[in-house]
Amino acid sequence: MKSKWLKAAIDIDRPILIFLFFFPWSIWFIYRTSFTIDDIRYFCLLDDAMISMAYAKNLVNGYGLNWARFGEPVEGFTTPLWTFLMIPVNALPVGLNYKSLFIQIFSMILLALNILMIRELMVTHFGFGAKRYWFPAAALTASYYPLNFWAFQGMETGLQVLLVTLSVYLAFNVIEKRSSPITLLSLFAVAYLVRMDMLLLVLVILGFIAYQPGFIHVNKRSWLIGFTIFGMTIVSYSIFRWIYFHELLPNTYYLKLTGVPLEIRALRGLYVFVNIFFLPISIPLLLIIAGTIPLVRIRPKLGLPLLIIGICFGYSIYVGGDVWEYTNVGANRFVTVAMPMLFVLFNALLNQGLSYLDQSKKPSLSRDRAVIISVSLVFSLFFNGFFLSRWGLEAEFKKLTVIQHPTYIAGLRRIISKSMELQAWLQPASIVATVWAGIPAYFTDFRMVDLLGYNEKTIAGMNALLPEDFRNYWPGHRKSDSPYILAKYKPDFFFFVKDDFGTDDLLRSRGYKYEDEIRGWLKGSG
């Protein structure tokens, strides 16, 4: 019995080999994102994800979908469905210090489901002849650090990447008349509710389907029903947004895509794309793309993953990249969701190559397994920065093995600690203005004001204060107006404020005193 189990564990035809790595590593990673404060263990997500957690917590506590806990609600989240999924988590009868753990576990489940879907996609649609290997694509997806990082830090990335894989799988099924377009378009409706910008994925996939021969003979009734579901989802949420938030688009759209010249966004987006993401993995990435393009004519299915990769890369450049760029993570959220499609192309090329090899040599299962395991290992190390990383081999090893705490964890601990100290300093009804919009809003009960405009309409609609060097442009962090905040909200405390916008002199002149112990400016103490 023991030998049979061991054989199954090392068999590349079974996903257990991948999950024997993935689940222990994931649990270890999640644990390493936690920390103790006064002997109490805290699980916490990135500050951006904690914004959504704050909305969910406030709704459960009777404030509605209102981050600030007073005044008119603002749609300061970009991910409606992900935010709504956090509502039942925040209704659980456990402490705030543990609730983020449930989001991390949910993300682990989503990532595991995506690995299984990658396997299904490879076997069903990217096997050539007798070669229907799936292990390389699944293994590279399971071991890709940036994908796991963003998902376990509470971003919607795990759900997004699963929707991308499912959409590609269903698109091929629709083309081959294996499934109804109703299912695919219903999935698109879900994707829209996760993030509006997933409409780009929808357009690419629909365009690819429409381009296929025989499309004019499709079942028009099924398409009509599917588009009705998809359209009604968009219309229904748009009506909800207008009635509840009095806006046509989320507040983050105005914050990040208005008041900033396109050339600044594009230059910064291209700079971080090339230097942070592309150069460390340029060799395997270019090899895969160069190997795929000539095969698209004879293997048209290869074109869809290629298009999705292109649209995600282009979108990242267009929006200026992400604010969390200059770190050792390796890829931002926008390009990360496309990477499993790159791994699918790599696996498809490998299947094609092994199929050609069988024509000149006797088929050999042991040879195939040796090739698959060796190239999967080498490419996994390459895509995780082991060979061309700017941070060095030792740093990448500590990162991947999580010997070193993941990026940002020390900062998250500090913000929670200072938030708890602030709660002891101020009255519960105090108004607190902050540049950290997630953690203080979640772990305290103050009335909140967002200095950077994520949850403040007027600031979000302003022109950005642009740096002299486009490389120092931080998407979503270049709009602020402290005189306006002082006049409208009269905050009792300015929390974790940096002097990027000349705030210090202004607050000092208005009678605020900087309290180094709790990292902010206290009203009327000077």
URTAKA-V276966 format. One record per residue. N is the residue number from 1. PHI is phi in whole degrees, 0 to 359 (none if undefined). OMEGA is omega in whole degrees, -180 to 180 (none if undefined). Layout:
N;PHI;OMEGA
N;PHI;OMEGA
This chain:
1;none;-180
2;298;-179
3;293;178
4;294;179
5;295;180
6;295;178
7;297;179
8;295;-177
9;292;-178
10;260;180
11;277;-179
12;289;176
13;273;-179
14;236;-177
15;289;-178
16;300;179
17;299;180
18;288;-176
19;288;174
20;295;173
21;270;-169
22;296;-175
23;293;177
24;300;179
25;297;-179
26;297;179
27;297;178
28;296;179
29;298;-179
30;301;179
31;298;-178
32;287;173
33;275;179
34;268;-178
35;198;179
36;248;172
37;229;-177
38;54;177
39;68;176
40;249;-179
41;276;180
42;242;167
43;250;-175
44;216;178
45;262;173
46;303;-175
47;303;178
48;299;179
49;291;179
50;289;172
51;298;178
52;297;177
53;298;179
54;294;176
55;300;-179
56;296;179
57;298;-178
58;295;177
59;295;179
60;299;-177
61;273;173
62;95;179
63;266;-174
64;77;176
65;280;-174
66;227;-180
67;297;-172
68;284;-176
69;68;170
70;196;179
71;77;-178
72;287;180
73;293;179
74;233;179
75;279;-177
76;271;176
77;244;-180
78;259;-170
79;234;-175
80;305;-176
81;295;179
82;297;177
83;296;-179
84;293;177
85;293;178
86;280;-177
87;295;178
88;298;177
89;297;-179
90;283;174
91;271;-180
92;293;-179
93;279;177
94;230;-179
95;293;178
96;301;-178
97;291;-179
98;250;-171
99;293;178
100;297;179
101;301;-179
102;293;176
103;293;179
104;294;177
105;294;177
106;299;178
107;296;178
108;298;178
109;296;179
110;298;179
111;295;178
112;295;177
113;297;179
114;294;177
115;300;178
116;295;179
117;289;174
118;299;178
119;300;-179
120;295;179
121;298;-180
122;294;-176
123;295;-174
124;278;-169
125;236;-177
126;232;170
127;268;-178
128;242;-177
129;65;179
130;277;-176
131;267;179
132;237;-179
133;287;-178
134;232;-172
135;302;-178
136;302;-179
137;297;-179
138;292;-179
139;293;179
140;295;177
141;295;-178
142;296;-175
143;262;-176
144;285;-171
145;300;-178
146;302;179
147;298;179
148;293;-179
149;301;-176
150;295;180
151;293;-178
152;286;175
153;269;170
154;93;178
155;283;-176
156;283;-172
157;303;-180
158;298;178
159;289;179
160;301;-175
161;293;176
162;295;179
163;294;178
164;297;-179
165;296;178
166;299;-179
167;295;178
168;295;180
169;300;-179
170;290;178
171;299;177
172;295;178
173;297;178
174;294;179
175;300;-179
176;270;177
177;59;176
178;270;179
179;215;-176
180;276;175
181;296;178
182;300;-180
183;296;-179
184;297;-178
185;289;174
186;293;176
187;295;177
188;298;178
189;298;177
190;297;-180
191;300;178
192;299;-179
193;288;176
194;288;176
195;210;178
196;301;-176
197;289;172
198;287;171
199;299;176
200;298;176
201;299;-180
202;301;-178
203;296;179
204;297;-177
205;291;179
206;296;177
207;296;179
208;296;179
209;296;-178
210;296;-178
211;283;-175
212;287;177
213;300;178
214;88;-178
215;297;-178
216;295;-179
217;262;-177
218;288;177
219;286;-175
220;296;-179
221;294;179
222;296;178
223;296;-180
224;296;178
225;296;-180
226;298;179
227;294;176
228;295;178
229;298;-179
230;297;-179
231;295;-180
232;294;177
233;296;180
234;297;-178
235;296;-177
236;297;-180
237;289;178
238;297;177
239;295;177
240;301;-180
241;300;-178
242;293;-178
243;290;-173
244;273;-175
245;253;179
246;60;177
247;220;177
248;274;-177
249;227;179
250;297;-177
251;299;-179
252;294;175
253;297;-180
254;295;-179
255;295;-170
256;261;-173
257;243;173
258;236;178
259;73;178
260;228;179
261;302;-179
262;302;-177
263;294;178
264;293;179
265;300;-175
266;293;179
267;296;179
268;294;179
269;299;179
270;291;-179
271;298;-178
272;288;178
273;298;-177
274;289;-170
275;278;-177
276;272;-173
277;262;-167
278;286;-171
279;303;-179
280;295;-178
281;240;-171
282;298;-176
283;295;180
284;294;-179
285;297;-180
286;293;177
287;298;-179
288;293;-179
289;297;-179
290;296;178
291;284;-176
292;280;-172
293;306;180
294;295;-177
295;271;-175
296;299;-179
297;297;-179
298;267;177
299;233;-173
300;302;-179
301;299;179
302;298;-177
303;293;-176
304;290;175
305;303;180
306;297;179
307;294;-180
308;294;177
309;300;-179
310;297;-177
311;290;178
312;290;177
313;297;-180
314;296;180
315;295;178
316;300;178
317;293;-177
318;299;-177
319;275;179
320;91;-176
321;76;-178
322;248;178
323;289;-178
324;268;-173
325;254;-170
326;279;180
327;224;-180
328;267;180
329;296;173
330;111;179
331;202;179
332;278;-175
333;295;-174
334;286;-180
335;277;-176
336;300;-176
337;293;179
338;268;-173
339;297;176
340;302;176
341;292;175
342;294;178
343;292;175
344;296;178
345;297;177
346;302;180
347;295;179
348;296;177
349;297;179
350;294;176
351;299;180
352;295;-180
353;296;179
354;292;177
355;295;177
356;296;-178
357;297;179
358;295;-179
359;286;-178
360;254;-180
361;228;178
362;294;179
363;304;-179
364;217;180
365;294;-180
366;295;177
367;296;179
368;302;-179
369;295;179
370;297;179
371;296;-176
372;299;-177
373;293;-177
374;293;-178
375;289;177
376;297;180
377;294;-178
378;297;-178
379;291;176
380;297;178
381;296;180
382;296;-177
383;290;176
384;261;168
385;82;-174
386;286;-173
387;252;-176
388;237;-177
389;292;176
390;286;-175
391;267;179
392;98;-175
393;296;-178
394;297;179
395;295;180
396;293;178
397;295;179
398;295;179
399;292;-175
400;291;179
401;274;180
402;58;170
403;298;176
404;264;178
405;304;178
406;302;180
407;307;175
408;82;-172
409;297;179
410;299;178
411;294;179
412;298;179
413;299;-179
414;296;-178
415;292;178
416;297;-179
417;300;180
418;290;176
419;296;179
420;294;177
421;295;180
422;297;179
423;300;179
424;280;-178
425;277;-169
426;252;174
427;291;-177
428;302;-176
429;272;-178
430;297;177
431;260;-176
432;242;174
433;264;-173
434;210;172
435;265;175
436;260;-168
437;276;-174
438;263;-171
439;296;179
440;299;180
441;291;-177
442;274;-172
443;265;174
444;231;-180
445;241;-180
446;283;165
447;278;-167
448;248;174
449;229;-177
450;265;-177
451;288;-176
452;256;169
453;90;177
454;300;-177
455;236;-180
456;220;-171
457;296;-175
458;297;179
459;295;-180
460;299;-178
461;271;-179
462;283;169
463;283;-180
464;287;173
465;273;-169
466;275;176
467;283;178
468;292;-179
469;255;-177
470;301;180
471;293;178
472;263;174
473;282;-179
474;247;-178
475;307;178
476;80;-177
477;228;-179
478;234;176
479;234;179
480;194;179
481;206;-177
482;296;176
483;302;177
484;296;180
485;297;179
486;296;-178
487;290;-175
488;275;-170
489;252;-178
490;48;-176
491;299;175
492;280;-177
493;206;172
494;252;-168
495;258;177
496;54;-178
497;271;174
498;261;-176
499;271;-178
500;296;-174
501;240;179
502;70;-174
503;287;-173
504;303;-178
505;298;180
506;297;-178
507;293;178
508;297;-180
509;289;180
510;264;175
511;90;176
512;274;177
513;237;-179
514;283;178
515;254;-175
516;297;-177
517;298;180
518;243;169
519;58;177
520;184;-176
521;256;-178
522;259;-176
523;287;169
524;69;-179
525;255;-179
526;262;none
